[in-house]
Amino acid sequence: MLRNWSEFLSPTGIEEIHNTSMKLLNSVGVQFHEAEAISVFKQHGVKTDGSTVYLSEKQVMEAVGAAPRQFTFHARNPERNVTVGDGHIVFAPAYGAPFLMDYDGRTPNVRVGKRVPTMEDYHNLVRLAHALPNQDLIGYLMVEPGDVPAQIAYLHMLHANMTHSDKPFIGSVSGTVGARHTMEMASILFDENVSHRPVTIGVISSLSPLSYSREMCGALIEYARWRQPVLIAAAAMAGSTAPITLAGVLAMQNAELLAGITLSQLISPGTPVIYGSTSTNTDMKTGALAIGSPENALVVTAVTQIARYYGLPSRGGGALTDSHTPDARAGFESMQNLLVAVISGVDFVLHAAGILSSFLAFSYEKFVLDDEMCGMVRRFGRGIPVTPETLAYDVIAEVGPGGNYLMESHTLERCRGEFWQPTIGDRVGMEKWIAAGTPNEAIRARTRWQKLLAQHQDPPLDETTRRQLQEFVEDHVA
Amino acid sequence: MKLTRNRDEVLSPDDIEQIHNTSMKIMANVGVRFPDDDVIAVFKEHGVKTDGHTVYLEEKQMMDALESVPKQFTILARNSDRNVTVGDGKPVFAPGYGAPFLVDYEVGKRAPTMEDYHNLVKLAHALPNQDMSGHLIVEPEGVPAPHLAMLHAHMVHSDKAFIGSAAGAVGARHTMEMAAILLGEDTVKENAVTISLINSLTPLGYSDEMLAALMEYARRRQPVIIAALAMCGSTGPVTLAGTLALQTAELLAGIALTQMVSPGTPVVFGSTSTNIDMKSGALAIGSPELSLMIAAHAQLARYYGLPSRSGGSLADASFPDAQAGFESMFGLLTTVNSGVDFVLHAAGILNAYLVFSYEKFVLDDEMCGMLRHFQRGIEVTPETLAYDVIANVGSGGNYLMETHTLQRCRTEFWQPTLVDRSGLDAWMEGGRQRAVDRAHERWRKLVEEHEDPLLDETVARQLRTFVEEHTS
């Protein structure tokens, strides 16, 4: 692990952000557009006025104190359990993209550009998420499949998640019903009532500024009742749905997030939560979201520090780019954000792989490329071991000035395992690259995903469970 | 805005102590080779034990020598607005250095010509984030006395500070003589007017050519970067900690030399060491190991109180594609976050230092700008916290038309030059340009629009004459 975390805010700065948020919660309030949420707050003595909730610092800090610093997701295969908040970063695929971008390579007759994803794409992406070594979770809603009715798409997606992979999966937040069905299917999958251990997580987005939608409230409440982790996340746009100044964004979203976290703890104290954000700036010329910007990277690092201040696991960052194709810019913007996440000590990274076009598009090629980057930054996070063995004084003394280390046993013993090896990255040099037909990184990525898909095999699932899951989906799509 | 952030640290204080102790042991017992009699004489004069061309420094001798190294220094440019300060907490960016090949998008890989060299200097001049115009951006082919032609190009096409030649004593001397013509004898005597890259020869040595250059510059108190490029597993131990200990010994010995020649000579503690790729045997500069070495080296520099040089936009990729993008950002971001003071190779490099790319030059400069902005951090004040504005807009409102927003919308965020933020549909309709395509358009435009900054006719003539006389 890195020895320290990157920190941009001073302790005073964090205090001031905290105090501003407390003032906002107390005087301006946060709106919850769901009667049941208001009812829960009321029951616990929180002041409400219509759909607006006013929290005191004491109420918020009590809730924050109840949430655990770390928790473990249970996977269908216990070897794939994932712990969040223990200092090791967790990567999960991109989430929520409405479009797919097919890579514009030079192969004739290959579909190019933007299109609407299908359920077949969804199945492929789950298989890929299963195969990619650095994706710790299968994820959910990598794309929004357009060839199934929107109201029941979640059932097909959950089914795909549960059958093509034994990694932990993310749940549906299509209101109370989406959450409940996720839990009912999970209960079939695990063959037990799963309300006593985390098996999934709901990504609950606030609605900046200062509110939560009915659908999100419903999902939050349902997951909290099942004591399942919730990732409460803001996606504010500085200059549009939040103040143009980043400190203002942080203070405002902090109020939103803490209100949502408080709700989860009032329903079920000790339910794991993750404090999250993908807030960034609006590009003031085009009005578009700018997720590949240095401002986004600044928010990532600040959010991690603030979460740490509250003793909560954090979510932020990802392989984020505004580019519409996996080019050099997609590479550098994505690495900027992903690396900042790692060095800041973010616990959970959604969108760790696959995103293009400011969250609007998912790309098969980028999925693979980004997974490679996840491996690189993970390696970086492991640091440099300094021991008498690694300092190797005796070897240095023996080789002496002007000598060489290649044939030393110290080298030979370690040469296979010492360094990170790229899977699609190219280190062959210009001559060989030209001789191979100048395949750029995206083309090599495409070769790889096609290979991974061809090799995929669903992990074994017992017949009864398989049948019951199938029946559940059939019963509920009708 | 004051920088309020901390620096990346990968070594614990105990790790640093262990590395330091190992380096001191190597220096005192294994020694470092300096194949130059003048150099050996200097060490001897200062009571350092020598045996032939091998030098054995004691820890005390080493640490005493370091005391005279300045924590920061300023390099004068022809245009004083472009003076460069090293060691003040902000990184200095300079272009790629030493690539034997050039890649341009239309033609592919080739040997660079002098015309290319002129173009690259013009670009270095135009690119907003390159603080110096550089030197040896590529090795131009078929040019007699290339160091003279290059120095001349830098002095004529740009008024930014330039890097000096390390082509032996002659290269250093010519650099200083031309600098004297350009800036005046007195200026050159009293001030740092350039900086040069002196590479060690890992493990534990220096070439005679580099030593000759080092001596010339040190005698004139001109800054030098003393840098190692160790290859873990080949010219250095396969373990990163071992290579750090090894190279620290050779670098500090070189730095001690400069201080013995001329106490107070500005020096920079440099490293671009990395692993070799065990499959191909090639240097791997786009690797996570490189970034670990950058961060560790910067920490060691701070431990010794020395300005540091490391990192850059470093890639193994053969083309400015996604791999080149993410490898370069990995290196450059780590460089900036680690507090490195001087960043050579800040732009242009592909293929593990072997290739310079016009398009990558422009792309990397954009990254330098992004990261400069990132380094400014987040300002937290009542104004920026904007409580009143948030209260006013309330739940479900919008900030676009708030005065607070309108007052700041032009200046608050980083402004892209190359990066295009028009939407998905506009991009599809506009021909689906990749970043490298846009970079190509931009460099062509910058070269076309270039105008040499005004140079006094006498000086221009004297420079030309100097080059002619010394080339024949």
Interface residues (C-beta under 8 A of the other chain):
Chain A: L2 R3 N4 S6 E7 F8 L9 S10 T12 G13 E16 I17 T20 K23 L24 S27 V28 G29 V30 Q31 T52 F99 D104 V112 G113 K114 L207 P209 L210 S211 A238 G239 S240 T241 A242 P243 I244 T245 L246 A247 G248 L250 A251 M252 N281 D283 M284 K285 T286 A288 A290 G292 S293 P294 E295 A297 L298 A302 D322 S323 H324 T325 P326 D327 A328 R329 A330 G331 F332 E333 S334 M335 Q336 L339 V340 I343 S357 L360 A361 K366 L369 M373 M376 V377 R379 F380 G383 I384 P385 V386 T387 E389 T390 L391 A392 Y393 V395 I396 A397 V399 G400 P401 G402 G403 N404 Y405 L406 E408 H410 T411 R414 C415 R416 E418 F419 W420 Q421 I424 G425 D426 R427 V428 G429 M430 W433 I434 T438 N440 E441 A442 A445
Chain B: T4 R5 N6 D8 E9 V10 L11 S12 D14 D15 Q18 I19 T22 K25 I26 N29 V30 G31 V32 R33 T54 F101 V103 G108 K109 L201 P203 L204 G205 C232 G233 S234 T235 G236 P237 V238 T239 L240 A241 G242 L244 A245 L246 N275 D277 M278 K279 S280 A282 A284 G286 S287 P288 E289 S291 L292 A296 D316 A317 S318 F319 P320 D321 A322 Q323 A324 G325 F326 E327 S328 M329 F330 L333 T334 N337 L350 N351 A352 L354 V355 K360 L363 M367 M370 L371 H373 F374 G377 I378 E379 V380 T381 E383 T384 L385 A386 Y387 V389 I390 A391 V393 G394 S395 G396 G397 N398 Y399 L400 E402 H404 T405 R408 C409 R410 E412 F413 W414 L418 V419 R421 S422 G423 L424 D425 W427 M428 R432 R434 A435 V436 A439
